[in-house]
Amino acid sequence: MPARNHIDLVGKTLRVLEALSEQEHGAGLKDVAGRVGLVKSSVFRILFTLREMGYVEQAEPNGAYRLSVKVAGLALRSRRPTLISLARPHLMWLRDQLREPAWLAELRRGDVVLVDMADEGSHRLRLSFDIGDRCPYHATAVGKAVAAYLPRAELEAALGKGKLPRYTLRTIRTRAAFQAELETVRRLGYAVNEEETVPGAVLVGAPVFDANGRAFAALSVSAPTPRCSPEKRRAMIGAVKQAGVAVSRDLARAGFVAG
């Protein structure tokens, strides 16, 4: 089966591209044919097609062939920055600044999902979440931070029908109360999960915007209530807002647009 799936022409084309990549100033038809072990007529047709598609160029009609910038563009696009790669330095800064775990969540197919974390392992008492965990819109700091900026119809579709699920006695249960909470998030620029998913845990989150200004992700930091003094809470709010702005700025500079 593997042999039947092999496309010989694709292999020949890639060999031609590899041969040209080894020649800084390009190579003539005869030279390329010799390097790849093919007859000149076959190599000419391959080079002609690649030139027509913009992957190979010639300085003059019968001159040497060389790779074009379009080939380099393919490599650059394959190394395009991701949300995680751009946010990770700020996530680590958040952890180091507060000496508490920091979290990154992203909107994926209608759910807010944890996609990265920077753990703080020096505390015995700390929260434990997993990458891939869903973050309910109405009960988590990252969920609220994203929900506050979603179009109303999109948010209502994501919430579905019926009552909002309860996780603790402090979980928001009505849609009216949730909408009021989102207005507060937009006004203050951050969201709080005050023991709404885990008893004894406080989390503060801030939205992350892509290059088009769409809120599609959020950062948060968590702390057990025994360590969350008023001073610590103020520090958490300030640091999370600062990190959210910094990640959004880097996304804008990179031209990152959420899919």
C-alpha positions in Angstrom: 0.0 0.0 0.0 2.7 2.6 0.8 4.4 2.1 -2.6 1.0 2.5 -4.4 0.5 5.8 -2.6 3.9 7.2 -3.7 3.7 10.0 -6.3 6.9 10.0 -8.3 6.5 13.5 -9.7 6.1 15.0 -6.3 9.3 13.4 -5.2 11.1 14.7 -8.3 9.8 18.2 -7.7 11.0 18.2 -4.1 14.4 17.0 -5.1 14.7 19.9 -7.5 13.7 22.4 -4.8 16.2 20.8 -2.4 18.9 21.1 -5.1 18.2 24.8 -5.6 18.1 25.4 -1.9 21.8 24.3 -1.7 22.8 26.9 -4.3 23.0 30.4 -2.9 23.3 32.1 -6.3 21.1 29.7 -8.2 21.9 26.9 -10.7 21.5 26.3 -14.4 19.3 23.6 -15.9 22.2 21.2 -16.6 23.5 21.6 -13.1 20.2 20.9 -11.5 19.5 17.9 -13.7 22.9 16.5 -12.7 22.3 17.0 -9.0 18.9 15.3 -9.0 19.8 12.5 -11.5 17.0 13.3 -13.9 17.0 14.1 -17.7 17.1 17.7 -18.6 13.6 17.6 -20.3 12.0 16.4 -17.0 13.8 19.0 -14.9 12.9 21.8 -17.4 9.2 21.0 -17.1 9.4 21.0 -13.3 11.3 24.3 -13.2 9.0 25.8 -15.7 5.9 24.9 -13.6 7.6 26.1 -10.4 8.5 29.4 -12.1 4.9 29.8 -13.4 3.6 29.3 -9.8 6.2 31.8 -8.4 8.3 29.4 -6.4 11.3 29.7 -8.7 12.7 32.7 -10.6 15.3 33.6 -13.2 17.2 36.9 -13.4 17.2 36.6 -17.2 15.4 34.3 -19.7 18.2 31.7 -20.0 19.9 32.4 -16.7 20.3 30.4 -13.5 17.2 29.3 -11.6 16.9 30.2 -7.9 14.2 29.9 -5.2 11.9 32.9 -4.8 10.8 34.6 -1.6 7.5 32.7 -1.9 9.3 29.6 -0.7 10.6 31.5 2.3 7.1 32.7 2.9 5.9 29.1 3.3 8.5 28.5 6.0 7.6 31.8 7.8 3.9 30.9 7.8 4.6 27.5 9.3 6.4 29.3 12.2 3.6 31.8 12.7 3.4 32.8 16.4 0.6 31.1 18.3 -1.4 32.5 21.2 0.5 30.2 23.6 3.9 31.2 22.4 3.1 34.9 22.6 1.3 34.7 25.9 3.7 32.4 27.8 6.3 35.0 28.8 3.5 37.1 30.3 2.0 34.0 31.9 5.3 33.3 33.6 5.7 36.9 34.6 2.3 36.8 36.2 3.3 33.7 38.2 6.6 35.1 39.3 5.1 38.5 40.2 2.4 37.0 42.5 4.0 33.6 43.3 0.7 32.0 42.4 -0.4 29.8 39.5 -1.3 31.6 36.3 -3.7 30.3 33.6 -4.4 31.0 29.9 -7.7 30.1 28.4 -9.0 30.4 24.8 -12.4 30.4 23.2 -12.7 27.2 21.2 -15.9 26.0 19.4 -18.1 28.0 21.8 -16.3 26.9 25.0 -13.6 28.7 27.0 -10.9 26.1 27.5 -7.6 26.1 29.5 -4.7 25.9 27.1 -1.6 26.7 29.2 -0.5 27.3 32.7 2.5 28.5 34.7 2.5 26.7 38.0 3.9 27.9 41.3 5.1 24.8 43.1 6.4 26.3 46.3 3.0 26.3 48.1 1.5 23.3 49.7 -2.0 24.7 49.3 -2.7 25.4 45.7 -5.4 24.8 43.1 -5.2 22.0 40.6 -6.7 22.4 37.1 -5.8 20.6 33.9 -5.1 21.8 30.4 -8.2 21.1 28.4 -10.6 21.8 31.2 -13.7 23.8 30.2 -14.3 27.1 32.0 -18.0 27.9 32.4 -18.8 31.5 31.2 -20.9 32.3 34.3 -18.7 30.8 37.0 -15.0 31.4 36.1 -12.8 34.5 35.9 -11.6 33.6 32.4 -15.1 32.7 31.3 -16.5 36.0 32.5 -13.6 37.9 31.0 -14.4 36.5 27.5 -18.2 36.5 27.9 -18.2 40.2 28.7 -17.1 41.1 25.2 -19.0 38.4 23.2 -21.9 39.5 21.0 -25.1 38.9 22.9 -26.5 36.3 20.4 -23.2 34.3 20.5 -23.1 34.2 24.3 -26.8 33.2 24.5 -26.2 30.3 22.1 -23.2 29.2 24.1 -25.1 29.3 27.4 -28.0 27.2 26.0 -31.4 27.0 27.6 -32.4 26.5 31.2 -30.8 27.4 34.4 -27.1 28.1 34.8 -25.3 25.2 36.4 -24.4 25.5 40.1 -20.9 24.5 41.3 -20.9 26.0 44.7 -23.3 28.1 46.9 -21.8 31.2 45.4 -22.3 30.4 41.7 -24.3 32.9 39.7 -27.6 31.2 38.9 -29.8 33.7 37.0 -29.1 35.3 33.6 -30.0 38.7 34.9 -27.4 38.5 37.6 -24.9 37.2 35.1 -25.6 40.1 32.7 -25.1 42.5 35.6 -21.8 40.8 36.4 -20.6 41.2 32.8 -21.4 44.9 32.9 -19.1 45.2 35.9 -16.4 43.3 34.1 -16.5 45.7 31.2 -16.5 48.7 33.5 -13.5 47.5 35.6 -11.6 45.5 33.0 -11.3 42.4 35.0 -13.4 39.5 36.3 -13.5 37.7 39.6 -14.4 34.1 40.5 -15.1 34.3 44.2 -15.4 30.7 45.3 -17.9 30.2 42.5 -16.4 26.9 41.1 -14.1 25.8 44.0 -14.8 26.6 47.6 -11.9 28.4 49.2 -10.4 29.7 45.9 -10.3 33.1 44.4 -9.4 33.8 40.8 -9.0 37.1 38.9 -9.0 37.2 35.1 -8.6 39.7 32.3 -9.5 39.5 28.6 -7.1 39.1 25.8 -7.9 40.7 22.4 -6.6 39.7 19.0 -5.3 42.1 16.3 -8.9 42.8 15.3 -10.0 43.7 18.8 -11.9 40.5 19.4 -11.8 39.1 22.9 -11.1 35.4 22.3 -8.9 34.5 25.3 -8.2 35.4 28.9 -5.5 35.2 31.6 -6.1 34.5 35.2 -4.3 34.0 38.5 -5.6 31.9 41.4 -5.1 31.9 45.1 -6.6 30.1 48.1 -8.7 32.4 50.2 -6.3 32.1 53.2 -3.6 33.8 51.1 -5.9 36.3 49.4 -5.6 39.3 51.7 -7.0 42.7 50.5 -3.4 43.7 49.5 -2.9 40.4 47.6 -6.2 40.8 45.8 -5.3 44.3 44.7 -1.9 43.0 43.5 -3.7 40.2 41.6 -6.0 42.6 39.9 -3.3 45.0 38.8 -1.0 42.3 37.5 -3.6 40.4 35.6 -4.9 43.5 33.9 -1.3 44.5 33.0 -0.6 41.0 31.6 -3.8 41.0 29.6 -2.9 44.3 28.0 0.6 43.1 27.3 -0.5 39.9 25.5 -3.1 41.8 23.5 -0.4 44.3 22.5 1.9 41.5 21.3 -0.9 39.8 19.4 -1.6 43.1 17.6 2.0 43.6 16.7 2.2 40.1 15.3 -1.0 40.6 13.3 -2.6 37.6 15.1 -6.2 37.1 14.3 -8.1 34.4 16.1 -9.6 31.7 13.9 
